[in-house]
Amino acid sequence: MTKPIQIGYPEVDDHQSLLMRALTVIPGKPGSVAVSDVPDPSPQADELLVEGIALGICGTDKEIVAGEYGSAPSGFDQLILGHESLGRVKQTPDDSRFTVGDLVVGVVRRPDPVPCGACARGEFDMCRNGRYTERGIKGLPGYGSQLWCVSIDYAVRLTPSLERVGMLLEPTSVLAKAWEQIDRIGNRSWFDPQKVLVTGAGPIGLLAALIGVQRGLQTHVLDQVTEGVKPDLVKDLGATYHTDDIDTVAGKLQPDVVIEATGAKSLVFGALANTAGYGITCLTGVSPEGRHLTVDAGAINREIVLENDAVVGSVNANLRHYQSAAEALERADSAWLERLITRRVPLEQATEAFDDSGDVEGDVKVVIDLDGPA
């Protein structure tokens, strides 16, 4: 067994420490994902000690497991995975605004140590020099363990009604930021959007559509899946589901806003070419490298310039976005949110969450339950 000290927690006396179970990986080494024994964490003076409830799995986690991305804490080989967290407070610092039993989520990113101008002002999601760290992704242990610690400054309290779905807060925060960016760009002039097109009906796309409906917009979702839960989830939001090609759908709708949630290049360029005048396209999906697509760049340039269109990329979130996302989830139908979670896997079988060999077309969000029996 790999020595617990290699995971990335502060050094402890192995003879005095207790062990817990955690989802670990050696970044850069495909096939190294495992459920391992690691030392119980020891909270610092400003930290909460949290019992893990559940962990959401996303494409970034799968990239780390595939050896394509991620880094362990400095000086360590292994990384505790997990950034879509949910837990219950077990221990708090004195005079904390948190109490034992609170439902909490940990923020993912931490400012860079220099810091850059954005990080110094609390806008660490917009870090300029790339020296930030991220829980379970880049340089910091994640939340995929039976116990974890988090600074009170990077913990977000949730209402008890979200106990089954609170791990959706982190992806929702990404969309809260995206919508904030759309508003900021739109408000350079008069901005009164009526229609939004979301490309992709995965978790990010569906949560983008949820916020679009909450904003009172005519909301449309484009995806290639014709059966399963996705069309019903969109319909039950009061939105419209489409499966035709992007040029047909967007060309007919002429949406004021497009939120692109797949990273598929054909959808990206199809969206750019088919918005209404003064249209805004927000890119939240990351495109894979190495694939080429022939496009009429001149026509797209002409479209953007002559119609005052805008394109913006958006990733990650800061504390303001987490709070906005929590409000969005509280307003949502909890039964609808729970239907986004199409697969729950116990911690001891957590590696199955990364197995795409079976029929997973119907999967929306896979969740690992951390609080079951060891």
Salt bridges, closest charged atoms under 4 A:
ASP37 OD1 - ARG21 NH1 3.07
ASP61 OD1 - HIS83 ND1 3.40
GLU84 OE1 - LYS365 NZ 2.79
ASP102 OD2 - ARG157 NE 3.03
GLU123 OE2 - ARG320 NH1 3.15
ASP125 OD2 - LYS177 NZ 2.91
GLU134 OE2 - ARG109 NH2 3.00
GLU163 OE2 - ARG88 NH2 2.73
GLU180 OE1 - ARG184 NH2 3.90
GLU180 OE2 - ARG320 NE 2.76
GLU180 OE1 - HIS321 NE2 2.91
ASP183 OD2 - ARG215 NH2 2.69
ASP236 OD2 - ARG339 NH1 2.93
GLU338 OE2 - ARG164 NE 3.06
GLU348 OE2 - ARG21 NE 2.89
ASP356 OD1 - LYS62 NZ 3.27
ASP363 OD2 - ARG343 NE 2.99
ASP369 OD1 - ARG344 NH1 3.33
